[in-house]
Amino acid sequence: METSGLEMHRKALSPLLGIVALGLLLGAHGLAESAGNRWAAAPEDVARWRQFKFGLFIHWGPVSLTGGEISWCRNGIGGPPNNDADCKNIPGAVYDQLYRSFFPAQFDAREWVRIARDAGMRYLVFTTKHHDGFCMFDSQLTDYTIMHSAFRRDVLKELADACHEGDIALGLYYSPPDWHYGQGGEPKPYQEYFHGQMRELCNRYGKVDVLWFDMAGGAEWGAEKLLPLIRQWQPHVLLDDRLGGTPGDFSTREGGIGQIELKRPWESCITLQHYQFSWNPNSRVMAAKEAIHTLIRVVSAGGNFLLNLGPMPTGQFDPRQVQVLEEVGRWLKANGESVYGTEGGPFIPSMWVTTTQKGRKLYVHVLDWPRDYIRLPAVDQSILSASRLGGEPVTFKQTADGVELSVPVEKHDSQDTVVVLELAGPAASLPARRIELGTLSDNKHYSASGSHRNEAGLGADKAFDGDVSTRWAAPEDAETAWLAVDLGAEMTFDRIYVDEHARRVLRYELQVKEADAWRTFHRGEKLGEHRFIAFPPVKGRQVRLFMSRFVAPPTIWEFQVLEPLITK
C-alpha cells in the first residue's frame, strides 16, 4: 500500500500471444473494447464483485517482527507522522534479512478464512509482494521468498486453498515497484521479472477474483503486454486502477470514503489499526462502531469496503482486531439485509443518516441522532410502512416537503438504527436529494482564530458543513486556537459533537458568550474522533470551542451543536 507519513522461467512475452488472446477473449467473453478500457471484465463479474460489499485486506510479512510499517520503515522511509504508530527507521541491510528469522508457527489459513467469513466478509486480498520485494509465495524467480525463510511454507497456497474451500473470493495484492530487486538472483530486465511473477500467481493458485496492483502508474510496467495475458490466465478476474495508467475494473480510494458514486465501481481500503497497514502492537484499533459506520457509509455511497489488518509475527490475528471483526459480524448477522444485495443511495447522506435500497425497500441508517427525529428529503411516492429492521413499526410523517421518522430513545441502536421504508414503487427511482444535517449549528455564521495559511479550503465553515471529508485547520504558528458559531438566536443545547484529526488537542474548553465575555461551561483534556460531549443544558447564541494546549496545530473535521433529546 501507498502511505503518506505512512520474482517463472526467463522468457520473453510474445506480442503475438497478446494479439491472439485479445481476439479469443473478446469473442468468448464479450469484453467491451472501449477507448478507455480494452481489457474490461465481463459485466457479470463486475456485478458479482460489487455485491461482495465487505472484504478483508491483509498486509503481512517479516516486517511484523519489528512492528514497523511494511516497506516504508526500510531505510527510514517511515510512515505518516502521528501519535499512534511507531515510525521506525530500519537499515535496509537489517530489514532485508528479517525473513531469515521469520517463523509464524501459529499460522492457520483456515482460521483466517473462518474469522473473515464470520465477520461477514465475502472476499479477501492478500499481499503477495509489497514494495520491499519480499514474496509471500513460492516464486521460482528469486530467492527472496517465504520458501527461503525459516518457515519454508507457501502461505499463499494455503490461504488460496482455504479461500476456495471456504467460499471466500480470493484477491492478490502485488506491488510492481520493488526496492529489493537485483539482490536475489532475479532475471533482468525487471519487466520480465514482473510479468513472470504474474504468470506464477495467475496459474498456480486456482481462481483469482481480484488483482490489486499498487504504485504502478507509468508505462514502464508493460501493461499493454501483460493485460491480455492476465485475461487469458484468469478470464473472470477484476483489476484495480493502479497499473500503467489503465482504468481497471474498479477505482480505489485509500484511507477515506469520498463522495457518492453509483455508476463507476469503486472500493475504499481503510486500515483497522490507526495509520498503519502492517501489525503494530502500539497502534490504536478502530472501535467496532466506527468499523460498522465506515462499512455503512461506503456501501451507501456505492462502494465496497476493504478493511485491512496486519497479522502478528506468530501468524495469528491480533486479538484486539479479532474482537472488532466479531462484533461487526454480529451486527451484520442481524442487519445484513440492509447491506448485501443492496445499492447505494438514492439520497445523498448527511453525517448522521444515510440510505441503501433494494427493490421497493429503502433502508435508512441512523448512525447517530442529532435530535429526537430525523428528516429525509421528499419521497415522491407513497410510503406503505415504516419499521425497524426485524422489529416494531416506526412512527413516520410524510409530507410534500419531506419525511420525518421517530424512534423512542430507548429503542435507538448504539451502532446503527436501521429503519425500513416499504415504498409503493422502486426506491431507485427517487431523486438524489440531500439529507439535511439537523443540528442547531447548520447553515449559521462561523468564525475561527485563523486558518492554515489562510486557505479557504481549510476555513472555519469546513468544520460545520456536515461533510466528513473537509476540515478546519489552525495556523501553523498557533499557540491557542478556537472555533465559534453564532446560532442566530438564543438556543438550548446539551451536547456537542466533535471529530478531531490525529488527536492533537490536550486541553480544551466549551464556552458560551454572555455580554462581551466568554463563559466556560465545560472543560476537558482531550478531544478525539467521533465524540459526543454531554453536559447539563446550556442557553446561548454564540458557542465556542477554545483549545489551549495541543501537540500540533489543531484540525477539526466537524464541530456541531445539538439540541436536547427528549427521553420518556
C-alpha positions, 0 to 999 in steps of 0.5 A, spaced: 500 500 500 501 507 498 502 511 505 503 518 506 507 519 513 505 512 512 520 474 482 517 463 472 522 461 467 526 467 463 522 468 457 520 473 453 512 475 452 510 474 445 506 480 442 503 475 438 500 471 444 497 478 446 494 479 439 491 472 439 488 472 446 485 479 445 481 476 439 479 469 443 477 473 449 473 478 446 469 473 442 468 468 448 467 473 453 464 479 450 469 484 453 467 491 451 473 494 447 472 501 449 477 507 448 478 507 455 478 500 457 480 494 452 481 489 457 474 490 461 471 484 465 465 481 463 459 485 466 457 479 470 463 479 474 463 486 475 456 485 478 458 479 482 464 483 485 460 489 487 455 485 491 461 482 495 460 489 499 465 487 505 472 484 504 478 483 508 485 486 506 491 483 509 498 486 509 503 481 512 510 479 512 517 479 516 516 486 517 511 484 523 517 482 527 519 489 528 512 492 528 514 497 523 510 499 517 511 494 511 516 497 506 516 504 508 520 503 515 526 500 510 531 505 510 527 510 514 522 511 509 517 511 515 510 512 515 505 518 516 507 522 522 502 521 528 501 519 535 499 512 534 504 508 530 511 507 531 515 510 525 521 506 525 527 507 521 530 500 519 537 499 515 535 496 509 541 491 510 537 489 517 530 489 514 532 485 508 534 479 512 528 479 517 525 473 513 531 469 515 528 469 522 521 469 520 517 463 523 509 464 524 508 457 527 501 459 529 499 460 522 492 457 520 489 459 513 483 456 515 482 460 521 483 466 517 478 464 512 473 462 518 474 469 522 473 473 515 467 469 513 464 470 520 465 477 520 461 477 514 466 478 509 465 475 502 472 476 499 479 477 501 486 480 498 492 478 500 499 481 499 503 477 495 509 482 494 509 489 497 514 494 495 520 491 499 520 485 494 519 480 499 514 474 496 509 471 500 509 465 495 513 460 492 516 464 486 521 460 482 524 467 480 528 469 486 530 467 492 527 472 496 521 468 498 517 465 504 520 458 501 527 461 503 525 463 510 525 459 516 518 457 515 519 454 508 511 454 507 507 457 501 502 461 505 499 463 499 497 456 497 494 455 503 490 461 504 488 460 496 486 453 498 482 455 504 479 461 500 476 456 495 474 451 500 471 456 504 467 460 499 471 466 500 473 470 493 480 470 493 484 477 491 492 478 490 495 484 492 502 485 488 506 491 488 510 492 481 515 497 484 520 493 488 526 496 492 529 489 493 530 487 486 537 485 483 539 482 490 536 475 489 538 472 483 532 475 479 532 475 471 533 482 468 530 486 465 525 487 471 519 487 466 520 480 465 521 479 472 514 482 473 510 479 468 513 472 470 511 473 477 504 474 474 504 468 470 506 464 477 500 467 481 495 467 475 496 459 474 498 456 480 493 458 485 486 456 482 481 462 481 483 469 482 477 474 483 481 480 484 488 483 482 490 489 486 496 492 483 499 498 487 504 504 485 504 502 478 502 508 474 507 509 468 508 505 462 514 502 464 510 496 467 508 493 460 501 493 461 499 493 454 503 486 454 501 483 460 493 485 460 491 480 455 495 475 458 492 476 465 485 475 461 487 469 458 490 466 465 484 468 469 478 470 464 473 472 470 478 476 474 477 484 476 483 489 476 484 495 480 486 502 477 493 502 479 497 499 473 500 503 467 495 508 467 489 503 465 482 504 468 481 497 471 475 494 473 474 498 479 477 505 482 480 505 489 480 510 494 485 509 500 484 511 507 477 515 506 470 514 503 469 520 498 463 522 495 457 518 492 458 514 486 453 509 483 455 508 476 463 507 476 465 501 481 469 503 486 472 500 493 475 504 499 481 500 503 481 503 510 486 500 515 483 497 522 489 499 526 490 507 526 495 509 520 498 503 519 497 497 514 502 492 517 501 489 525 503 494 530 502 492 537 502 500 539 497 502 534 490 504 536 484 499 533 478 502 530 472 501 535 467 496 532 462 502 531 466 506 527 468 499 523 460 498 522 459 506 520 465 506 515 462 499 512 455 503 512 457 509 509 461 506 503 456 501 501 451 507 501 455 511 497 456 505 492 462 502 494 465 496 497 469 496 503 476 493 504 478 493 511 485 491 512 489 488 518 496 486 519 497 479 522 502 478 528 509 475 527 506 468 530 501 468 524 495 469 528 490 475 528 491 480 533 486 479 538 484 486 539 482 486 531 479 479 532 474 482 537 472 488 532 471 483 526 466 479 531 462 484 533 461 487 526 459 480 524 454 480 529 451 486 527 451 484 520 448 477 522 442 481 524 442 487 519 445 484 513 439 485 509 440 492 509 447 491 506 448 485 501 444 485 495 443 492 496 445 499 492 447 505 494 443 511 495 438 514 492 439 520 497 445 523 498 447 522 506 448 527 511 453 525 517 448 522 521 443 518 516 444 515 510 440 510 505 441 503 501 435 500 497 433 494 494 427 493 490 421 497 493 425 497 500 429 503 502 433 502 508 435 508 512 441 508 517 441 512 523 448 512 525 447 517 530 441 522 532 442 529 532 435 530 535 429 526 537 427 525 529 430 525 523 428 528 516 429 525 509 428 529 503 421 528 499 419 521 497 415 522 491 411 516 492 407 513 497 410 510 503 406 503 505 410 502 512 415 504 516 419 499 521 425 497 524 429 492 521 426 485 524 422 489 529 416 494 531 413 499 526 416 506 526 412 512 527 413 516 520 410 523 517 410 524 510 409 530 507 410 534 500 416 537 503 419 531 506 419 525 511 420 525 518 421 518 522 421 517 530 424 512 534 423 512 542 430 513 545 430 507 548 429 503 542 435 507 538 441 502 536 448 504 539 451 502 532 446 503 527 438 504 527 436 501 521 429 503 519 425 500 513 421 504 508 416 499 504 415 504 498 409 503 493 414 503 487 422 502 486 426 506 491 431 507 485 427 511 482 427 517 487 431 523 486 438 524 489 436 529 494 440 531 500 439 529 507 439 535 511 444 535 517 439 537 523 443 540 528 442 547 531 449 549 528 447 548 520 447 553 515 449 559 521 455 564 521 462 561 523 468 564 525 475 561 527 482 564 530 485 563 523 486 558 518 492 554 515 495 559 511 489 562 510 486 557 505 479 557 504 479 550 503 481 549 510 476 555 513 472 555 519 465 553 515 469 546 513 468 544 520 460 545 520 458 543 513 456 536 515 461 533 510 466 528 513 471 529 508 473 537 509 476 540 515 478 546 519 485 547 520 489 552 525 495 556 523 501 553 523 504 558 528 498 557 533 499 557 540 491 557 542 486 556 537 478 556 537 472 555 533 465 559 534 458 559 531 453 564 532 446 560 532 442 566 530 438 566 536 438 564 543 438 556 543 438 550 548 443 545 547 446 539 551 451 536 547 456 537 542 459 533 537 466 533 535 471 529 530 478 531 531 484 529 526 490 525 529 488 527 536 492 533 537 488 537 542 490 536 550 486 541 553 480 544 551 474 548 553 466 549 551 464 556 552 458 560 551 458 568 550 454 572 555 455 580 554 462 581 551 465 575 555 466 568 554 463 563 559 466 556 560 461 551 561 465 545 560 472 543 560 476 537 558 483 534 556 482 531 550 478 531 544 478 525 539 474 522 533 467 521 533 465 524 540 459 526 543 460 531 549 454 531 554 453 536 559 447 539 563 443 544 558 446 550 556 442 557 553 446 561 548 447 564 541 454 564 540 458 557 542 465 556 542 470 551 542 477 554 545 483 549 545 489 551 549 494 546 549 495 541 543 501 537 540 500 540 533 496 545 530 489 543 531 484 540 525 477 539 526 473 535 521 466 537 524 464 541 530 456 541 531 451 543 536 445 539 538 439 540 541 436 536 547 433 529 546 427 528 549 427 521 553 420 518 556 
